Amino acid sequence: MSILIIDDDPDKRRYIASMLMKDNPEYKISECDNFQDAVTFIDTNSQCIDLIVLDWCFPIRQDRNCVNGMGGQVLGHMASNGQTNKVIICSSDFVEIDKDEYPFVLGSIVFFPCIQIDEEINKLLNPPVEPQDKGPCLKRKKPQQNTDYKRRLSSQPWWQK
C-alpha cells in the first residue's frame, strides 16, 4: 500500500509513518509538508497513491505560516481534477466533510500523540459490515421454550407434593 502523509509538522509525519509501518513494514510512505508540494505530488502520482493522510491546517509553501483549511483546498483540487484517492483527515481538531461533495474522504481522526493512529485508520479503511438479510431459508429459527421446565420451576418441589 502506498500512503501519502501531508502535514507541516515533521514530528507528526514521523509518528504517523512509524505507527502505520510498525505492523506493515511493506507500506510505501511518502511525505509532503506544504500545499504546493502536496498537489504536485498528487497530480504526478495519483495512480500510485492508495491512501492520503491529510492534515487540515498547513502552509501553502514552506516559508509561510499555517493557513486554516488548506486541507480543504487539497480536497477541492482533487475533486476538480477527478481524483478519487482515499483520504483520511488527521488533524488536531475534528473536521466534518460533506460526503456528497467529497465521497473519497473516508473520515477524520482527531490527532493526539497517544492514539494508535494505525488502529484508527484501519477502522476507517475497514468499517464493520452489517449482516444482510439472506432470506427466510437462512434465518435461524427461534428455539421453542420448554414450558414443562418453566412449570417445574414454578411448582412445588417433588418432595413436597
Solvent accessible surface area in square Angstrom, and as a share of the most:
residue,aa,sasa,rsa
1,M,89,0.40
2,S,19,0.12
3,I,2,0.01
4,L,0,0.00
5,I,1,0.00
6,I,0,0.00
7,D,2,0.01
8,D,54,0.28
9,D,62,0.32
10,P,63,0.40
11,D,89,0.46
12,K,22,0.09
13,R,30,0.11
14,R,141,0.52
15,Y,56,0.21
16,I,1,0.01
17,A,12,0.09
18,S,64,0.41
19,M,22,0.10
20,L,5,0.03
21,M,68,0.30
22,K,105,0.45
23,D,103,0.53
24,N,36,0.19
25,P,97,0.61
26,E,123,0.55
27,Y,35,0.13
28,K,132,0.56
29,I,39,0.20
30,S,22,0.14
31,E,78,0.35
32,C,10,0.06
33,D,35,0.18
34,N,5,0.03
35,F,33,0.14
36,Q,86,0.38
37,D,65,0.34
38,A,0,0.00
39,V,15,0.09
40,T,85,0.49
41,F,58,0.24
42,I,0,0.00
43,D,69,0.36
44,T,103,0.60
45,N,41,0.21
46,S,20,0.13
47,Q,176,0.78
48,C,87,0.52
49,I,11,0.06
50,D,66,0.34
51,L,0,0.00
52,I,0,0.00
53,V,2,0.01
54,L,0,0.00
55,D,12,0.06
56,W,50,0.18
57,C,42,0.25
58,F,0,0.00
59,P,10,0.06
60,I,59,0.30
61,R,99,0.36
62,Q,131,0.58
63,D,115,0.59
64,R,132,0.48
65,N,133,0.68
66,C,60,0.36
67,V,59,0.34
68,N,124,0.63
69,G,17,0.16
70,M,13,0.06
71,G,0,0.00
72,G,19,0.19
73,Q,100,0.45
74,V,0,0.00
75,L,0,0.00
76,G,27,0.26
77,H,49,0.22
78,M,0,0.00
79,A,42,0.33
80,S,91,0.59
81,N,77,0.40
82,G,58,0.56
83,Q,22,0.10
84,T,106,0.62
85,N,15,0.08
86,K,99,0.42
87,V,0,0.00
88,I,0,0.00
89,I,0,0.00
90,C,0,0.00
91,S,7,0.04
92,S,78,0.51
93,D,103,0.53
94,F,128,0.53
95,V,17,0.10
96,E,147,0.66
97,I,32,0.16
98,D,78,0.40
99,K,102,0.43
100,D,134,0.69
101,E,100,0.45
102,Y,32,0.12
103,P,97,0.61
104,F,19,0.08
105,V,1,0.01
106,L,50,0.25
107,G,15,0.15
108,S,24,0.15
109,I,12,0.06
110,V,45,0.26
111,F,23,0.10
112,F,108,0.45
113,P,97,0.61
114,C,109,0.65
115,I,36,0.18
116,Q,74,0.33
117,I,0,0.00
118,D,10,0.05
119,E,94,0.42
120,E,56,0.25
121,I,2,0.01
122,N,62,0.32
123,K,124,0.53
124,L,48,0.24
125,L,36,0.18
126,N,104,0.53
127,P,81,0.51
128,P,122,0.77
129,V,132,0.76
130,E,135,0.61
131,P,127,0.80
132,Q,140,0.62
133,D,108,0.56
134,K,134,0.57
135,G,21,0.20
136,P,122,0.76
137,C,113,0.68
138,L,122,0.61
139,K,123,0.52
140,R,230,0.84
141,K,182,0.77
142,K,171,0.72
143,P,108,0.68
144,Q,175,0.78
145,Q,121,0.54
146,N,88,0.45
147,T,84,0.49
148,D,73,0.38
149,Y,112,0.43
150,K,112,0.47
151,R,145,0.53
152,R,155,0.57
153,L,122,0.61
154,S,95,0.61
155,S,54,0.35
156,Q,113,0.50
157,P,49,0.31
158,W,201,0.71
159,W,163,0.57
160,Q,110,0.49
161,K,169,0.72
